[in-house]
């Protein structure tokens, strides 16, 4: 992770440096970059290759590297900003975004930033017609972040984070509906005592899932036991989930089904239960929030990265047509996908009429 962080940090620094340079300007040599940024040649080589792959640097015989700021003629440039936090969702989303933009005659560009950075401070450095910020560490935006977004030279769309501020655009699942659908699914199968695994940092989006889930379970006469990993931005849930599953294995939790707030939590629960010799759904029913991109072997509520990106592109088009003061809030309605990880328990008949 240390080497990855160095490469990502240098890439971000060099990209911002390019954005301040004129097209065709000479770029420092590998040796000069090693000395200035105090990094190894391997780190420099990886960062430079990414910039060359993005068409931002060109190597010319005898004249070294040159900045290439020229855009494809007539194409609007859309930047997808993603953190360097390790997640399979980033590449899946980028691939879908890239394909959709190219098919629409647009120029897609990917920018990675350190997850500890405030990405909204980087907007002024981007050469773009529109910016998509995919997954922020904390969607409880500060006044400064709201100002950065609203005053960005290019319109900004938050992807996967619903921030109900008048002048901020977003494309996100209807998170309250996500939780409600998961709850109805469990109630229909007779589960009255259920657990909610909060395996992500506390975000408004995840809190809305919890609110939707809890309200439906309680309306159906059930109870929810909260298993909170207590994570902050950049936190990892492995140790806490292992502890929770040990407690479940010992019989100390009184629930028959578990809803995990994200895919990562469901995969870790499956792994821990297998280690303990317990089976899904025989010993515990499982449902989660996920996407169809990974074909996960558990019941889940959500959508696909492609739908996210299609809705985002549609939103961007609307913003570009009416830039002054325009804003779009897009809530995608989720779907339930069943894989047989929710077992029907005897009390199902009493709640069969629910939703």
C-alpha positions in Angstrom: 0.0 0.0 0.0 3.0 2.4 0.7 4.4 1.9 -2.8 0.9 2.3 -4.3 0.4 5.5 -2.3 3.7 7.0 -3.5 2.8 6.2 -7.1 -0.7 7.7 -6.8 0.6 10.8 -5.0 3.2 11.5 -7.6 0.7 10.9 -10.4 -1.6 13.4 -8.9 1.2 16.0 -8.4 2.4 15.6 -11.9 -1.1 15.8 -13.4 -1.7 19.1 -11.6 1.7 20.3 -12.8 0.7 19.5 -16.4 -2.6 21.4 -16.0 -0.6 24.5 -15.2 1.7 24.1 -18.2 1.3 25.2 -21.8 0.7 22.7 -24.6 4.0 21.6 -26.0 6.1 22.8 -23.1 9.0 20.5 -22.2 8.5 18.2 -19.2 11.2 17.4 -16.6 13.3 14.3 -17.1 13.0 11.2 -15.0 16.1 12.0 -13.1 14.9 15.6 -12.3 11.5 14.2 -11.1 13.3 11.7 -8.9 15.3 14.4 -7.3 12.5 16.9 -6.9 9.9 14.5 -5.4 12.4 12.2 -3.6 11.1 9.0 -5.1 12.6 6.0 -6.9 12.8 5.6 -10.7 10.1 2.8 -10.5 7.6 5.2 -8.9 8.4 7.9 -11.5 8.1 5.4 -14.4 4.7 4.2 -13.3 3.3 7.7 -12.9 4.7 8.9 -16.3 3.3 5.9 -18.1 -0.2 6.6 -16.8 0.1 10.2 -18.0 1.3 9.0 -21.4 -1.5 6.5 -21.6 -4.0 9.4 -21.0 -2.3 11.4 -23.8 -1.1 14.1 -21.5 2.6 13.6 -22.2 4.3 12.8 -25.5 7.9 11.5 -26.0 9.8 13.0 -28.9 13.2 11.9 -30.2 16.0 14.2 -29.0 13.6 16.6 -27.3 12.4 14.5 -24.4 8.9 14.6 -23.0 6.4 17.3 -23.9 3.1 18.4 -22.5 0.1 17.5 -24.6 -3.0 19.6 -23.6 -4.7 19.5 -27.0 -8.2 17.9 -26.9 -9.8 15.8 -29.5 -11.3 18.2 -31.9 -15.0 18.9 -31.1 -15.1 16.5 -28.2 -16.3 17.5 -24.7 -14.0 16.2 -22.0 -15.6 14.4 -19.0 -13.4 13.7 -16.0 -14.2 10.8 -13.6 -12.4 11.4 -10.3 -11.9 8.4 -8.1 -9.9 7.9 -4.9 -6.9 5.5 -4.7 -8.7 3.5 -2.0 -8.5 -0.2 -3.2 -11.9 -1.2 -4.4 -13.0 -3.3 -7.4 -15.8 -0.9 -8.0 -13.5 1.8 -9.3 -12.3 -0.1 -12.4 -15.8 -1.5 -13.1 -17.2 2.0 -13.0 -14.4 3.5 -15.1 -14.8 0.8 -17.8 -18.6 1.5 -18.0 -18.0 5.3 -18.0 -15.3 5.0 -20.7 -17.4 2.9 -23.0 -20.5 5.1 -22.7 -18.6 8.3 -23.2 -16.8 7.0 -26.3 -20.0 5.7 -27.8 -21.5 9.2 -27.3 -18.6 11.0 -29.0 -17.2 12.3 -25.7 -13.6 12.3 -24.3 -13.4 10.4 -21.0 -10.5 11.0 -18.6 -9.8 9.3 -15.3 -8.2 11.1 -12.4 -7.2 9.3 -9.2 -6.6 11.2 -5.9 -5.4 10.2 -2.5 -8.4 9.2 -0.4 -7.2 11.4 2.4 -7.4 14.4 0.2 -10.4 16.7 -0.2 -11.2 16.1 -3.8 -13.2 19.3 -4.0 -10.0 21.3 -3.7 -8.8 19.8 -6.9 -11.6 21.0 -9.2 -9.8 24.2 -10.3 -6.8 22.0 -11.5 -9.0 20.0 -13.9 -9.2 20.8 -17.6 -12.8 19.5 -18.2 -16.2 20.3 -19.5 -17.8 18.3 -16.6 -16.5 16.5 -13.5 -17.9 13.3 -12.0 -16.8 12.7 -8.4 -17.2 9.0 -7.7 -17.6 8.1 -4.0 -16.4 10.7 -1.4 -15.0 9.8 2.0 -17.6 11.9 3.8 -20.8 13.0 2.2 -21.6 15.4 5.2 -20.1 18.2 3.2 -18.5 21.2 4.9 -19.5 24.8 3.8 -16.1 25.0 2.1 -16.8 21.8 0.1 -20.2 23.0 -0.9 -18.7 26.3 -2.1 -15.9 24.4 -4.1 -18.5 22.3 -5.9 -20.9 25.1 -6.6 -18.1 27.4 -7.9 -16.3 24.8 -10.0 -15.7 26.1 -13.5 -17.0 22.8 -14.8 -20.3 21.3 -13.6 -19.8 18.6 -10.9 -21.9 15.5 -10.4 -21.6 13.4 -7.3 -21.8 9.7 -8.1 -23.2 7.3 -5.4 -23.6 10.0 -2.8 -26.9 11.8 -2.4 -26.3 15.2 -0.9 -29.6 17.1 -0.7 -28.2 20.6 -1.2 -30.0 22.7 -3.6 -27.0 23.6 -5.9 -25.3 20.2 -5.9 -26.1 17.6 -8.5 -25.9 13.9 -7.8 -26.8 10.4 -9.2 -27.4 7.9 -6.5 -29.5 4.9 -5.5 -32.6 5.7 -3.6 -30.9 4.5 -0.4 -34.0 4.6 1.8 -35.7 2.3 -0.8 -32.6 0.0 -0.8 -33.0 -0.6 2.9 -36.8 -0.9 2.7 -36.6 -3.5 -0.1 -34.1 -5.6 1.8 -36.3 -5.5 4.9 -39.4 -6.5 3.0 -37.5 -9.4 1.5 -36.6 -10.7 4.9 -40.0 -10.2 6.4 -41.6 -12.1 3.5 -39.5 -15.0 4.4 -40.6 -14.9 8.0 -37.6 -13.2 9.6 -38.7 -11.0 12.6 -35.3 -10.8 14.4 -32.7 -9.4 12.1 -29.3 -7.9 12.2 -27.9 -4.8 10.4 -24.1 -4.9 9.7 -22.8 -1.3 9.4 -19.4 -2.2 7.8 -18.7 1.1 6.1 -17.8 4.6 7.5 -20.9 6.5 8.6 -22.2 8.3 5.5 -25.6 9.9 4.8 -26.2 7.3 2.1 -25.6 4.4 4.5 -27.6 6.0 7.3 -30.5 6.2 4.8 -30.2 2.5 4.2 -30.4 1.9 7.9 -33.4 4.2 8.3 -35.3 2.5 5.5 -34.5 -1.0 6.7 -35.3 -0.3 10.4 -38.6 1.4 9.6 -40.0 -1.5 7.6 -38.8 -4.2 9.9 -40.3 -2.4 12.9 -43.6 -1.8 11.0 -43.7 -5.5 10.4 -43.4 -6.3 14.0 -39.7 -7.2 13.9 -36.6 -6.0 15.7 -33.2 -4.8 14.4 -29.9 -5.4 16.1 -27.2 -3.0 14.9 -23.7 -4.4 14.5 -21.6 -1.2 13.9 -18.0 -1.6 12.9 -17.4 2.0 13.9 -15.3 2.9 10.9 -14.0 6.3 9.9 -12.7 7.2 6.4 -10.1 4.6 5.3 -11.1 2.2 8.1 -11.2 -1.6 7.5 -13.9 -3.8 8.9 -12.2 -7.3 8.9 -11.3 -7.5 12.6 -14.7 -6.3 13.8 -16.7 -8.6 11.4 -14.6 -11.5 12.6 -15.5 -10.6 16.2 -19.2 -10.3 15.3 -19.3 -13.7 13.7 -17.5 -15.3 16.6 -20.2 -13.9 18.9 -22.9 -15.2 16.5 -21.2 -18.6 16.4 -21.4 -18.6 20.2 -25.1 -18.0 20.1 -25.0 -14.6 21.7 -26.9 -12.8 18.8 -30.6 -13.3 18.6 -31.3 -12.9 14.9 -32.0 -15.3 12.0 -31.0 -13.0 9.2 -28.4 -10.3 8.5 -28.4 -7.4 6.1 -24.9 -5.9 5.3 -24.7 -2.3 4.3 -22.3 -3.1 1.4 -21.0 -5.9 -0.7 -17.7 -5.9 1.1 -19.4 -6.8 4.4 -21.4 -9.6 2.8 -18.2 -11.2 1.4 -16.4 -11.0 4.8 -19.4 -12.5 6.6 -19.5 -15.4 4.1 -15.7 -15.9 4.7 -16.0 -15.9 8.5 -19.0 -18.2 8.6 -17.2 -20.7 6.4 -14.2 -20.5 8.7 -16.5 -21.3 11.7 -18.2 -24.2 9.9 -21.5 -22.3 9.6 -23.6 -22.3 6.4 -25.6 -19.7 4.5 -28.7 -19.7 4.6 -29.0 -22.8 6.8 -27.5 -21.1 9.9 -27.9 -17.5 8.8 -29.8 -15.8 6.0 -27.9 -13.0 4.2 -28.9 -10.0 2.0 -26.8 -7.0 1.1 -26.5 -3.9 -1.1 -24.4 -4.6 -4.2 -24.4 -4.3 -8.0 -24.9 -6.8 -10.8 -21.4 -6.3 -12.1 -19.8 -9.0 -9.9 -22.4 -11.8 -9.9 -22.2 -12.2 -6.1 -23.7 -15.4 -4.7 -26.0 -13.8 -2.2 -29.3 -11.9 -2.3 -28.7 -8.2 -2.9 -30.5 -4.9 -3.6 -29.0 -2.4 -6.0 -28.3 -1.7 -9.7 -25.4 -1.9 -12.2 -22.5 0.4 -12.7 -23.7 0.9 -16.3 -27.0 2.3 -15.1 -25.1 4.6 -12.8 -23.0 5.9 -15.7 -25.9 6.2 -18.1 -27.9 8.3 -15.7 -24.8 10.4 -14.9 -24.1 11.1 -18.6 -27.8 12.1 -19.1 -27.4 14.4 -16.1 -24.2 16.0 -17.4 -25.8 16.7 -20.8 -28.7 18.5 -19.0 -26.2 20.5 -17.0 -24.1 21.5 -20.0 -27.2 22.7 -21.8 -28.3 24.9 -18.9 -25.1 25.6 -16.9 -26.2 28.8 -15.1 -27.6 27.7 -11.7 -28.7 24.3 -13.0 -28.8 21.3 -10.7 -30.1 17.7 -10.9 -30.9 15.2 -8.2 -31.3 11.7 -9.7 -32.4 8.9 -7.4 -32.2 5.4 -9.1 -34.8 3.0 -7.9 -33.1 -0.3 -6.8 -34.0 -3.9 -7.7 -33.9 -7.1 -5.7 -31.8 -10.0 -7.0 -32.2 -13.3 -5.4 -29.5 -16.1 -5.2 -31.1 -18.3 -2.5 -29.3 -16.9 0.5 -32.5 -16.1 2.4 -34.2 -19.1 4.1 -37.9 -19.2 4.7 -38.7 -19.6 8.4 -42.0 -21.0 9.8 -43.4 -17.6 10.7 -43.5 -16.6 7.0 -47.2 -17.1 6.6 -47.9 -14.4 9.2 -46.1 -11.8 7.1 -46.8 -13.0 3.6 -48.9 -10.0 2.8 -46.1 -7.5 3.4 -45.0 -5.4 0.3 
